Amino acid sequence: MLVLSRRAGESVIIGDDVVVTVLDVRGDVIRLGIRAPRSIQVHREEVFRELQKANLEAASSSEAAEHELSTLLSPPAAQPLP
């Protein structure tokens, strides 16, 4: 981990097109401004973790859902000939 000291108004550049600027420092709260292309997602860590968790849950299947799906995909039972 890189640790830097910055004052209000000072910035850090990440890569070619992400700029993080310290906007304000009040006690133990720091306000940051982040300028990045729209193609780069920027989230607070706790929001990012919740998104990952929700995506994982949405992509996971339950046993009941698997049973229902297998029932829908099973070929119909053969009908006796008259």
PyMOL Python script that loads the backbone (N, CA, C, O; Angstrom):
from pymol import cmd

cmd.read_pdbstr("""\
ATOM      1  N   MET A   1       0.846  -1.174   0.000  1.00  0.00           N
ATOM      2  CA  MET A   1       0.000   0.000   0.000  1.00  0.00           C
ATOM      3  C   MET A   1       0.894   1.241   0.000  1.00  0.00           C
ATOM      4  O   MET A   1       1.839   1.348   0.781  1.00  0.00           O
ATOM      5  N   LEU A   2       0.580   2.142  -0.867  1.00  0.00           N
ATOM      6  CA  LEU A   2       1.279   3.426  -0.919  1.00  0.00           C
ATOM      7  C   LEU A   2       0.589   4.391   0.029  1.00  0.00           C
ATOM      8  O   LEU A   2      -0.629   4.554  -0.034  1.00  0.00           O
ATOM      9  N   VAL A   3       1.342   5.028   0.899  1.00  0.00           N
ATOM     10  CA  VAL A   3       0.778   5.987   1.846  1.00  0.00           C
ATOM     11  C   VAL A   3       1.326   7.363   1.500  1.00  0.00           C
ATOM     12  O   VAL A   3       2.540   7.552   1.423  1.00  0.00           O
ATOM     13  N   LEU A   4       0.429   8.323   1.293  1.00  0.00           N
ATOM     14  CA  LEU A   4       0.818   9.675   0.922  1.00  0.00           C
ATOM     15  C   LEU A   4       0.229  10.683   1.892  1.00  0.00           C
ATOM     16  O   LEU A   4      -0.822  10.441   2.486  1.00  0.00           O
ATOM     17  N   SER A   5       0.888  11.789   2.050  1.00  0.00           N
ATOM     18  CA  SER A   5       0.326  12.915   2.800  1.00  0.00           C
ATOM     19  C   SER A   5      -0.042  13.996   1.801  1.00  0.00           C
ATOM     20  O   SER A   5       0.770  14.363   0.951  1.00  0.00           O
ATOM     21  N   ARG A   6      -1.254  14.505   1.898  1.00  0.00           N
ATOM     22  CA  ARG A   6      -1.738  15.551   1.017  1.00  0.00           C
ATOM     23  C   ARG A   6      -2.489  16.568   1.857  1.00  0.00           C
ATOM     24  O   ARG A   6      -3.071  16.220   2.884  1.00  0.00           O
ATOM     25  N   ARG A   7      -2.477  17.791   1.437  1.00  0.00           N
ATOM     26  CA  ARG A   7      -3.245  18.856   2.089  1.00  0.00           C
ATOM     27  C   ARG A   7      -4.434  19.216   1.212  1.00  0.00           C
ATOM     28  O   ARG A   7      -4.491  18.830   0.045  1.00  0.00           O
ATOM     29  N   ALA A   8      -5.376  19.950   1.770  1.00  0.00           N
ATOM     30  CA  ALA A   8      -6.536  20.380   0.994  1.00  0.00           C
ATOM     31  C   ALA A   8      -6.075  21.086  -0.269  1.00  0.00           C
ATOM     32  O   ALA A   8      -5.193  21.944  -0.226  1.00  0.00           O
ATOM     33  N   GLY A   9      -6.674  20.722  -1.387  1.00  0.00           N
ATOM     34  CA  GLY A   9      -6.322  21.315  -2.672  1.00  0.00           C
ATOM     35  C   GLY A   9      -5.256  20.531  -3.426  1.00  0.00           C
ATOM     36  O   GLY A   9      -5.047  20.766  -4.617  1.00  0.00           O
ATOM     37  N   GLU A  10      -4.580  19.606  -2.758  1.00  0.00           N
ATOM     38  CA  GLU A  10      -3.559  18.810  -3.434  1.00  0.00           C
ATOM     39  C   GLU A  10      -4.172  17.529  -3.985  1.00  0.00           C
ATOM     40  O   GLU A  10      -5.183  17.039  -3.481  1.00  0.00           O
ATOM     41  N   SER A  11      -3.541  16.995  -5.029  1.00  0.00           N
ATOM     42  CA  SER A  11      -4.104  15.844  -5.740  1.00  0.00           C
ATOM     43  C   SER A  11      -3.103  14.713  -5.874  1.00  0.00           C
ATOM     44  O   SER A  11      -1.900  14.877  -5.670  1.00  0.00           O
ATOM     45  N   VAL A  12      -3.647  13.562  -6.224  1.00  0.00           N
ATOM     46  CA  VAL A  12      -2.871  12.381  -6.584  1.00  0.00           C
ATOM     47  C   VAL A  12      -3.412  11.916  -7.922  1.00  0.00           C
ATOM     48  O   VAL A  12      -4.627  11.866  -8.113  1.00  0.00           O
ATOM     49  N   ILE A  13      -2.537  11.576  -8.849  1.00  0.00           N
ATOM     50  CA  ILE A  13      -2.953  11.102 -10.172  1.00  0.00           C
ATOM     51  C   ILE A  13      -2.718   9.594 -10.228  1.00  0.00           C
ATOM     52  O   ILE A  13      -1.630   9.112  -9.911  1.00  0.00           O
ATOM     53  N   ILE A  14      -3.749   8.859 -10.634  1.00  0.00           N
ATOM     54  CA  ILE A  14      -3.673   7.409 -10.756  1.00  0.00           C
ATOM     55  C   ILE A  14      -3.804   7.062 -12.231  1.00  0.00           C
ATOM     56  O   ILE A  14      -4.798   7.403 -12.872  1.00  0.00           O
ATOM     57  N   GLY A  15      -2.804   6.389 -12.759  1.00  0.00           N
ATOM     58  CA  GLY A  15      -2.813   6.078 -14.184  1.00  0.00           C
ATOM     59  C   GLY A  15      -2.730   7.357 -14.987  1.00  0.00           C
ATOM     60  O   GLY A  15      -2.097   8.326 -14.568  1.00  0.00           O
ATOM     61  N   ASP A  16      -3.372   7.356 -16.142  1.00  0.00           N
ATOM     62  CA  ASP A  16      -3.331   8.530 -17.017  1.00  0.00           C
ATOM     63  C   ASP A  16      -4.515   9.464 -16.834  1.00  0.00           C
ATOM     64  O   ASP A  16      -4.453  10.629 -17.224  1.00  0.00           O
ATOM     65  N   ASP A  17      -5.619   8.950 -16.228  1.00  0.00           N
ATOM     66  CA  ASP A  17      -6.826   9.757 -16.278  1.00  0.00           C
ATOM     67  C   ASP A  17      -7.692   9.740 -15.015  1.00  0.00           C
ATOM     68  O   ASP A  17      -8.874  10.079 -15.080  1.00  0.00           O
ATOM     69  N   VAL A  18      -7.130   9.355 -13.880  1.00  0.00           N
ATOM     70  CA  VAL A  18      -7.866   9.419 -12.621  1.00  0.00           C
ATOM     71  C   VAL A  18      -7.136  10.389 -11.695  1.00  0.00           C
ATOM     72  O   VAL A  18      -5.943  10.237 -11.434  1.00  0.00           O
ATOM     73  N   VAL A  19      -7.868  11.386 -11.206  1.00  0.00           N
ATOM     74  CA  VAL A  19      -7.288  12.386 -10.311  1.00  0.00           C
ATOM     75  C   VAL A  19      -8.102  12.397  -9.023  1.00  0.00           C
ATOM     76  O   VAL A  19      -9.319  12.577  -9.049  1.00  0.00           O
ATOM     77  N   VAL A  20      -7.420  12.202  -7.898  1.00  0.00           N
ATOM     78  CA  VAL A  20      -8.057  12.251  -6.584  1.00  0.00           C
ATOM     79  C   VAL A  20      -7.541  13.506  -5.892  1.00  0.00           C
ATOM     80  O   VAL A  20      -6.334  13.671  -5.711  1.00  0.00           O
ATOM     81  N   THR A  21      -8.454  14.386  -5.508  1.00  0.00           N
ATOM     82  CA  THR A  21      -8.090  15.661  -4.896  1.00  0.00           C
ATOM     83  C   THR A  21      -8.668  15.739  -3.487  1.00  0.00           C
ATOM     84  O   THR A  21      -9.835  15.413  -3.264  1.00  0.00           O
ATOM     85  N   VAL A  22      -7.838  16.174  -2.540  1.00  0.00           N
ATOM     86  CA  VAL A  22      -8.315  16.414  -1.180  1.00  0.00           C
ATOM     87  C   VAL A  22      -9.036  17.753  -1.201  1.00  0.00           C
ATOM     88  O   VAL A  22      -8.435  18.791  -1.478  1.00  0.00           O
ATOM     89  N   LEU A  23     -10.340  17.717  -0.903  1.00  0.00           N
ATOM     90  CA  LEU A  23     -11.140  18.933  -0.935  1.00  0.00           C
ATOM     91  C   LEU A  23     -11.161  19.644   0.409  1.00  0.00           C
ATOM     92  O   LEU A  23     -11.086  20.871   0.480  1.00  0.00           O
ATOM     93  N   ASP A  24     -11.264  18.850   1.479  1.00  0.00           N
ATOM     94  CA  ASP A  24     -11.425  19.444   2.796  1.00  0.00           C
ATOM     95  C   ASP A  24     -10.998  18.442   3.851  1.00  0.00           C
ATOM     96  O   ASP A  24     -11.168  17.234   3.683  1.00  0.00           O
ATOM     97  N   VAL A  25     -10.436  18.955   4.950  1.00  0.00           N
ATOM     98  CA  VAL A  25     -10.073  18.120   6.091  1.00  0.00           C
ATOM     99  C   VAL A  25     -10.681  18.756   7.332  1.00  0.00           C
ATOM    100  O   VAL A  25     -10.379  19.902   7.665  1.00  0.00           O
ATOM    101  N   ARG A  26     -11.544  17.998   8.018  1.00  0.00           N
ATOM    102  CA  ARG A  26     -12.173  18.472   9.261  1.00  0.00           C
ATOM    103  C   ARG A  26     -12.025  17.380  10.300  1.00  0.00           C
ATOM    104  O   ARG A  26     -12.755  16.389  10.273  1.00  0.00           O
ATOM    105  N   GLY A  27     -11.096  17.553  11.206  1.00  0.00           N
ATOM    106  CA  GLY A  27     -10.857  16.527  12.217  1.00  0.00           C
ATOM    107  C   GLY A  27     -10.429  15.235  11.565  1.00  0.00           C
ATOM    108  O   GLY A  27      -9.427  15.192  10.852  1.00  0.00           O
ATOM    109  N   ASP A  28     -11.195  14.170  11.810  1.00  0.00           N
ATOM    110  CA  ASP A  28     -10.841  12.879  11.218  1.00  0.00           C
ATOM    111  C   ASP A  28     -11.650  12.560   9.958  1.00  0.00           C
ATOM    112  O   ASP A  28     -11.685  11.413   9.514  1.00  0.00           O
ATOM    113  N   VAL A  29     -12.296  13.572   9.387  1.00  0.00           N
ATOM    114  CA  VAL A  29     -13.073  13.397   8.152  1.00  0.00           C
ATOM    115  C   VAL A  29     -12.373  14.133   7.015  1.00  0.00           C
ATOM    116  O   VAL A  29     -12.023  15.308   7.124  1.00  0.00           O
ATOM    117  N   ILE A  30     -12.184  13.409   5.935  1.00  0.00           N
ATOM    118  CA  ILE A  30     -11.527  13.984   4.753  1.00  0.00           C
ATOM    119  C   ILE A  30     -12.503  13.900   3.588  1.00  0.00           C
ATOM    120  O   ILE A  30     -13.064  12.833   3.337  1.00  0.00           O
ATOM    121  N   ARG A  31     -12.714  14.984   2.882  1.00  0.00           N
ATOM    122  CA  ARG A  31     -13.559  14.988   1.686  1.00  0.00           C
ATOM    123  C   ARG A  31     -12.646  14.889   0.473  1.00  0.00           C
ATOM    124  O   ARG A  31     -11.711  15.674   0.310  1.00  0.00           O
ATOM    125  N   LEU A  32     -12.936  13.909  -0.374  1.00  0.00           N
ATOM    126  CA  LEU A  32     -12.143  13.682  -1.578  1.00  0.00           C
ATOM    127  C   LEU A  32     -12.994  13.949  -2.806  1.00  0.00           C
ATOM    128  O   LEU A  32     -14.193  13.674  -2.821  1.00  0.00           O
ATOM    129  N   GLY A  33     -12.365  14.482  -3.821  1.00  0.00           N
ATOM    130  CA  GLY A  33     -12.995  14.615  -5.126  1.00  0.00           C
ATOM    131  C   GLY A  33     -12.278  13.668  -6.071  1.00  0.00           C
ATOM    132  O   GLY A  33     -11.048  13.609  -6.078  1.00  0.00           O
ATOM    133  N   ILE A  34     -13.035  12.929  -6.866  1.00  0.00           N
ATOM    134  CA  ILE A  34     -12.430  11.961  -7.788  1.00  0.00           C
ATOM    135  C   ILE A  34     -12.895  12.282  -9.191  1.00  0.00           C
ATOM    136  O   ILE A  34     -14.093  12.299  -9.473  1.00  0.00           O
ATOM    137  N   ARG A  35     -11.936  12.538 -10.069  1.00  0.00           N
ATOM    138  CA  ARG A  35     -12.237  12.794 -11.480  1.00  0.00           C
ATOM    139  C   ARG A  35     -11.722  11.599 -12.274  1.00  0.00           C
ATOM    140  O   ARG A  35     -10.523  11.320 -12.304  1.00  0.00           O
ATOM    141  N   ALA A  36     -12.666  10.895 -12.920  1.00  0.00           N
ATOM    142  CA  ALA A  36     -12.310   9.701 -13.679  1.00  0.00           C
ATOM    143  C   ALA A  36     -13.257   9.581 -14.868  1.00  0.00           C
ATOM    144  O   ALA A  36     -14.362  10.122 -14.833  1.00  0.00           O
ATOM    145  N   PRO A  37     -12.841   8.887 -15.908  1.00  0.00           N
ATOM    146  CA  PRO A  37     -13.731   8.663 -17.049  1.00  0.00           C
ATOM    147  C   PRO A  37     -14.970   7.883 -16.605  1.00  0.00           C
ATOM    148  O   PRO A  37     -14.913   7.110 -15.649  1.00  0.00           O
ATOM    149  N   ARG A  38     -16.077   8.090 -17.298  1.00  0.00           N
ATOM    150  CA  ARG A  38     -17.322   7.390 -16.953  1.00  0.00           C
ATOM    151  C   ARG A  38     -17.177   5.884 -17.077  1.00  0.00           C
ATOM    152  O   ARG A  38     -17.946   5.146 -16.461  1.00  0.00           O
ATOM    153  N   SER A  39     -16.225   5.413 -17.846  1.00  0.00           N
ATOM    154  CA  SER A  39     -16.030   3.973 -18.023  1.00  0.00           C
ATOM    155  C   SER A  39     -15.412   3.318 -16.789  1.00  0.00           C
ATOM    156  O   SER A  39     -15.400   2.092 -16.683  1.00  0.00           O
ATOM    157  N   ILE A  40     -14.904   4.112 -15.869  1.00  0.00           N
ATOM    158  CA  ILE A  40     -14.305   3.585 -14.643  1.00  0.00           C
ATOM    159  C   ILE A  40     -15.304   3.753 -13.504  1.00  0.00           C
ATOM    160  O   ILE A  40     -15.742   4.864 -13.205  1.00  0.00           O
ATOM    161  N   GLN A  41     -15.658   2.637 -12.877  1.00  0.00           N
ATOM    162  CA  GLN A  41     -16.588   2.693 -11.751  1.00  0.00           C
ATOM    163  C   GLN A  41     -15.846   3.157 -10.505  1.00  0.00           C
ATOM    164  O   GLN A  41     -14.730   2.714 -10.234  1.00  0.00           O
ATOM    165  N   VAL A  42     -16.473   4.049  -9.754  1.00  0.00           N
ATOM    166  CA  VAL A  42     -15.903   4.539  -8.500  1.00  0.00           C
ATOM    167  C   VAL A  42     -16.968   4.347  -7.420  1.00  0.00           C
ATOM    168  O   VAL A  42     -18.062   4.903  -7.511  1.00  0.00           O
ATOM    169  N   HIS A  43     -16.638   3.558  -6.401  1.00  0.00           N
ATOM    170  CA  HIS A  43     -17.565   3.277  -5.309  1.00  0.00           C
ATOM    171  C   HIS A  43     -16.842   3.401  -3.974  1.00  0.00           C
ATOM    172  O   HIS A  43     -15.629   3.206  -3.892  1.00  0.00           O
ATOM    173  N   ARG A  44     -17.597   3.727  -2.931  1.00  0.00           N
ATOM    174  CA  ARG A  44     -17.062   3.575  -1.583  1.00  0.00           C
ATOM    175  C   ARG A  44     -16.903   2.080  -1.348  1.00  0.00           C
ATOM    176  O   ARG A  44     -17.671   1.280  -1.882  1.00  0.00           O
ATOM    177  N   GLU A  45     -15.914   1.700  -0.554  1.00  0.00           N
ATOM    178  CA  GLU A  45     -15.634   0.276  -0.366  1.00  0.00           C
ATOM    179  C   GLU A  45     -16.845  -0.498   0.145  1.00  0.00           C
ATOM    180  O   GLU A  45     -17.126  -1.591  -0.347  1.00  0.00           O
ATOM    181  N   GLU A  46     -17.572   0.054   1.130  1.00  0.00           N
ATOM    182  CA  GLU A  46     -18.712  -0.679   1.685  1.00  0.00           C
ATOM    183  C   GLU A  46     -19.821  -0.858   0.652  1.00  0.00           C
ATOM    184  O   GLU A  46     -20.520  -1.871   0.672  1.00  0.00           O
ATOM    185  N   VAL A  47     -19.993   0.096  -0.239  1.00  0.00           N
ATOM    186  CA  VAL A  47     -20.991  -0.032  -1.314  1.00  0.00           C
ATOM    187  C   VAL A  47     -20.529  -1.090  -2.309  1.00  0.00           C
ATOM    188  O   VAL A  47     -21.331  -1.907  -2.761  1.00  0.00           O
ATOM    189  N   PHE A  48     -19.254  -1.081  -2.651  1.00  0.00           N
ATOM    190  CA  PHE A  48     -18.687  -2.054  -3.578  1.00  0.00           C
ATOM    191  C   PHE A  48     -18.869  -3.475  -3.048  1.00  0.00           C
ATOM    192  O   PHE A  48     -19.247  -4.371  -3.802  1.00  0.00           O
ATOM    193  N   ARG A  49     -18.601  -3.689  -1.751  1.00  0.00           N
ATOM    194  CA  ARG A  49     -18.755  -5.015  -1.140  1.00  0.00           C
ATOM    195  C   ARG A  49     -20.224  -5.463  -1.185  1.00  0.00           C
ATOM    196  O   ARG A  49     -20.504  -6.628  -1.468  1.00  0.00           O
ATOM    197  N   GLU A  50     -21.146  -4.559  -0.912  1.00  0.00           N
ATOM    198  CA  GLU A  50     -22.575  -4.889  -0.970  1.00  0.00           C
ATOM    199  C   GLU A  50     -22.994  -5.246  -2.400  1.00  0.00           C
ATOM    200  O   GLU A  50     -23.776  -6.175  -2.602  1.00  0.00           O
ATOM    201  N   LEU A  51     -22.478  -4.514  -3.390  1.00  0.00           N
ATOM    202  CA  LEU A  51     -22.788  -4.831  -4.790  1.00  0.00           C
ATOM    203  C   LEU A  51     -22.278  -6.220  -5.156  1.00  0.00           C
ATOM    204  O   LEU A  51     -22.975  -6.993  -5.813  1.00  0.00           O
ATOM    205  N   GLN A  52     -21.053  -6.531  -4.725  1.00  0.00           N
ATOM    206  CA  GLN A  52     -20.496  -7.855  -5.001  1.00  0.00           C
ATOM    207  C   GLN A  52     -21.350  -8.943  -4.370  1.00  0.00           C
ATOM    208  O   GLN A  52     -21.637  -9.959  -5.002  1.00  0.00           O
ATOM    209  N   LYS A  53     -21.755  -8.729  -3.123  1.00  0.00           N
ATOM    210  CA  LYS A  53     -22.572  -9.707  -2.403  1.00  0.00           C
ATOM    211  C   LYS A  53     -23.912  -9.902  -3.107  1.00  0.00           C
ATOM    212  O   LYS A  53     -24.346 -11.037  -3.306  1.00  0.00           O
ATOM    213  N   ALA A  54     -24.569  -8.810  -3.486  1.00  0.00           N
ATOM    214  CA  ALA A  54     -25.858  -8.893  -4.175  1.00  0.00           C
ATOM    215  C   ALA A  54     -25.721  -9.600  -5.524  1.00  0.00           C
ATOM    216  O   ALA A  54     -26.578 -10.405  -5.890  1.00  0.00           O
ATOM    217  N   ASN A  55     -24.660  -9.308  -6.259  1.00  0.00           N
ATOM    218  CA  ASN A  55     -24.441  -9.965  -7.552  1.00  0.00           C
ATOM    219  C   ASN A  55     -24.197 -11.456  -7.378  1.00  0.00           C
ATOM    220  O   ASN A  55     -24.686 -12.264  -8.168  1.00  0.00           O
ATOM    221  N   LEU A  56     -23.442 -11.823  -6.348  1.00  0.00           N
ATOM    222  CA  LEU A  56     -23.174 -13.231  -6.084  1.00  0.00           C
ATOM    223  C   LEU A  56     -24.458 -13.958  -5.718  1.00  0.00           C
ATOM    224  O   LEU A  56     -24.704 -15.066  -6.195  1.00  0.00           O
ATOM    225  N   GLU A  57     -25.278 -13.343  -4.874  1.00  0.00           N
ATOM    226  CA  GLU A  57     -26.549 -13.960  -4.492  1.00  0.00           C
ATOM    227  C   GLU A  57     -27.480 -14.093  -5.698  1.00  0.00           C
ATOM    228  O   GLU A  57     -28.173 -15.101  -5.836  1.00  0.00           O
ATOM    229  N   ALA A  58     -27.500 -13.099  -6.558  1.00  0.00           N
ATOM    230  CA  ALA A  58     -28.367 -13.145  -7.741  1.00  0.00           C
ATOM    231  C   ALA A  58     -27.906 -14.227  -8.718  1.00  0.00           C
ATOM    232  O   ALA A  58     -28.725 -14.828  -9.414  1.00  0.00           O
ATOM    233  N   ALA A  59     -26.607 -14.472  -8.768  1.00  0.00           N
ATOM    234  CA  ALA A  59     -26.069 -15.461  -9.695  1.00  0.00           C
ATOM    235  C   ALA A  59     -26.122 -16.875  -9.127  1.00  0.00           C
ATOM    236  O   ALA A  59     -25.973 -17.843  -9.873  1.00  0.00           O
ATOM    237  N   SER A  60     -26.330 -17.008  -7.822  1.00  0.00           N
ATOM    238  CA  SER A  60     -26.396 -18.320  -7.184  1.00  0.00           C
ATOM    239  C   SER A  60     -27.809 -18.872  -7.298  1.00  0.00           C
ATOM    240  O   SER A  60     -28.789 -18.129  -7.328  1.00  0.00           O
ATOM    241  N   SER A  61     -27.884 -20.185  -7.361  1.00  0.00           N
ATOM    242  CA  SER A  61     -29.204 -20.790  -7.436  1.00  0.00           C
ATOM    243  C   SER A  61     -29.482 -21.573  -6.159  1.00  0.00           C
ATOM    244  O   SER A  61     -28.569 -22.103  -5.527  1.00  0.00           O
ATOM    245  N   SER A  62     -30.729 -21.635  -5.802  1.00  0.00           N
ATOM    246  CA  SER A  62     -31.136 -22.426  -4.648  1.00  0.00           C
ATOM    247  C   SER A  62     -31.488 -23.827  -5.126  1.00  0.00           C
ATOM    248  O   SER A  62     -31.688 -24.051  -6.320  1.00  0.00           O
ATOM    249  N   GLU A  63     -31.562 -24.761  -4.199  1.00  0.00           N
ATOM    250  CA  GLU A  63     -31.919 -26.131  -4.554  1.00  0.00           C
ATOM    251  C   GLU A  63     -33.332 -26.189  -5.136  1.00  0.00           C
ATOM    252  O   GLU A  63     -33.593 -26.928  -6.086  1.00  0.00           O
ATOM    253  N   ALA A  64     -34.241 -25.400  -4.556  1.00  0.00           N
ATOM    254  CA  ALA A  64     -35.619 -25.374  -5.048  1.00  0.00           C
ATOM    255  C   ALA A  64     -35.679 -24.832  -6.473  1.00  0.00           C
ATOM    256  O   ALA A  64     -36.417 -25.354  -7.309  1.00  0.00           O
ATOM    257  N   ALA A  65     -34.905 -23.790  -6.749  1.00  0.00           N
ATOM    258  CA  ALA A  65     -34.900 -23.213  -8.094  1.00  0.00           C
ATOM    259  C   ALA A  65     -34.335 -24.215  -9.097  1.00  0.00           C
ATOM    260  O   ALA A  65     -34.836 -24.313 -10.217  1.00  0.00           O
ATOM    261  N   GLU A  66     -33.306 -24.954  -8.714  1.00  0.00           N
ATOM    262  CA  GLU A  66     -32.732 -25.971  -9.608  1.00  0.00           C
ATOM    263  C   GLU A  66     -33.757 -27.064  -9.898  1.00  0.00           C
ATOM    264  O   GLU A  66     -33.869 -27.526 -11.034  1.00  0.00           O
ATOM    265  N   HIS A  67     -34.508 -27.480  -8.872  1.00  0.00           N
ATOM    266  CA  HIS A  67     -35.534 -28.510  -9.074  1.00  0.00           C
ATOM    267  C   HIS A  67     -36.613 -28.011 -10.032  1.00  0.00           C
ATOM    268  O   HIS A  67     -37.015 -28.729 -10.948  1.00  0.00           O
ATOM    269  N   GLU A  68     -37.079 -26.784  -9.821  1.00  0.00           N
ATOM    270  CA  GLU A  68     -38.111 -26.215 -10.692  1.00  0.00           C
ATOM    271  C   GLU A  68     -37.624 -26.140 -12.132  1.00  0.00           C
ATOM    272  O   GLU A  68     -38.357 -26.464 -13.066  1.00  0.00           O
ATOM    273  N   LEU A  69     -36.374 -25.707 -12.300  1.00  0.00           N
ATOM    274  CA  LEU A  69     -35.812 -25.597 -13.644  1.00  0.00           C
ATOM    275  C   LEU A  69     -35.684 -26.964 -14.298  1.00  0.00           C
ATOM    276  O   LEU A  69     -35.990 -27.114 -15.481  1.00  0.00           O
ATOM    277  N   SER A  70     -35.237 -27.959 -13.544  1.00  0.00           N
ATOM    278  CA  SER A  70     -35.099 -29.295 -14.129  1.00  0.00           C
ATOM    279  C   SER A  70     -36.464 -29.859 -14.514  1.00  0.00           C
ATOM    280  O   SER A  70     -36.589 -30.582 -15.503  1.00  0.00           O
ATOM    281  N   THR A  71     -37.496 -29.521 -13.716  1.00  0.00           N
ATOM    282  CA  THR A  71     -38.855 -29.957 -14.045  1.00  0.00           C
ATOM    283  C   THR A  71     -39.308 -29.325 -15.357  1.00  0.00           C
ATOM    284  O   THR A  71     -39.909 -29.993 -16.199  1.00  0.00           O
ATOM    285  N   LEU A  72     -39.021 -28.049 -15.527  1.00  0.00           N
ATOM    286  CA  LEU A  72     -39.425 -27.354 -16.755  1.00  0.00           C
ATOM    287  C   LEU A  72     -38.665 -27.878 -17.976  1.00  0.00           C
ATOM    288  O   LEU A  72     -39.205 -27.898 -19.082  1.00  0.00           O
ATOM    289  N   LEU A  73     -37.430 -28.296 -17.781  1.00  0.00           N
ATOM    290  CA  LEU A  73     -36.601 -28.715 -18.909  1.00  0.00           C
ATOM    291  C   LEU A  73     -36.709 -30.209 -19.198  1.00  0.00           C
ATOM    292  O   LEU A  73     -36.217 -30.666 -20.230  1.00  0.00           O
ATOM    293  N   SER A  74     -37.340 -30.982 -18.311  1.00  0.00           N
ATOM    294  CA  SER A  74     -37.493 -32.426 -18.542  1.00  0.00           C
ATOM    295  C   SER A  74     -38.452 -32.655 -19.711  1.00  0.00           C
ATOM    296  O   SER A  74     -39.437 -31.934 -19.872  1.00  0.00           O
ATOM    297  N   PRO A  75     -38.150 -33.663 -20.515  1.00  0.00           N
ATOM    298  CA  PRO A  75     -39.078 -33.955 -21.618  1.00  0.00           C
ATOM    299  C   PRO A  75     -40.387 -34.476 -21.032  1.00  0.00           C
ATOM    300  O   PRO A  75     -40.385 -35.124 -19.986  1.00  0.00           O
ATOM    301  N   PRO A  76     -41.492 -34.198 -21.694  1.00  0.00           N
ATOM    302  CA  PRO A  76     -42.784 -34.661 -21.167  1.00  0.00           C
ATOM    303  C   PRO A  76     -42.832 -36.179 -21.135  1.00  0.00           C
ATOM    304  O   PRO A  76     -42.209 -36.852 -21.955  1.00  0.00           O
ATOM    305  N   ALA A  77     -43.581 -36.707 -20.176  1.00  0.00           N
ATOM    306  CA  ALA A  77     -43.718 -38.169 -20.062  1.00  0.00           C
ATOM    307  C   ALA A  77     -44.390 -38.717 -21.309  1.00  0.00           C
ATOM    308  O   ALA A  77     -45.276 -38.086 -21.886  1.00  0.00           O
ATOM    309  N   ALA A  78     -43.963 -39.878 -21.707  1.00  0.00           N
ATOM    310  CA  ALA A  78     -44.527 -40.504 -22.909  1.00  0.00           C
ATOM    311  C   ALA A  78     -45.976 -40.881 -22.650  1.00  0.00           C
ATOM    312  O   ALA A  78     -46.311 -41.437 -21.604  1.00  0.00           O
ATOM    313  N   GLN A  79     -46.821 -40.573 -23.608  1.00  0.00           N
ATOM    314  CA  GLN A  79     -48.253 -40.889 -23.506  1.00  0.00           C
ATOM    315  C   GLN A  79     -48.466 -42.280 -24.125  1.00  0.00           C
ATOM    316  O   GLN A  79     -47.928 -42.587 -25.189  1.00  0.00           O
ATOM    317  N   PRO A  80     -49.266 -43.118 -23.431  1.00  0.00           N
ATOM    318  CA  PRO A  80     -49.523 -44.454 -24.025  1.00  0.00           C
ATOM    319  C   PRO A  80     -50.314 -44.311 -25.325  1.00  0.00           C
ATOM    320  O   PRO A  80     -51.159 -43.427 -25.467  1.00  0.00           O
ATOM    321  N   LEU A  81     -50.024 -45.181 -26.241  1.00  0.00           N
ATOM    322  CA  LEU A  81     -50.733 -45.177 -27.523  1.00  0.00           C
ATOM    323  C   LEU A  81     -52.114 -45.763 -27.345  1.00  0.00           C
ATOM    324  O   LEU A  81     -52.270 -46.739 -26.612  1.00  0.00           O
ATOM    325  N   PRO A  82     -53.130 -45.199 -27.993  1.00  0.00           N
ATOM    326  CA  PRO A  82     -54.496 -45.741 -27.858  1.00  0.00           C
ATOM    327  C   PRO A  82     -54.699 -47.044 -28.583  1.00  0.00           C
ATOM    328  O   PRO A  82     -55.795 -47.604 -28.550  1.00  0.00           O
TER     329      PRO A  82
END
""", "prot")
cmd.dss("prot")
cmd.show_as("cartoon", "prot")
cmd.util.cbc("prot")
cmd.orient("prot")
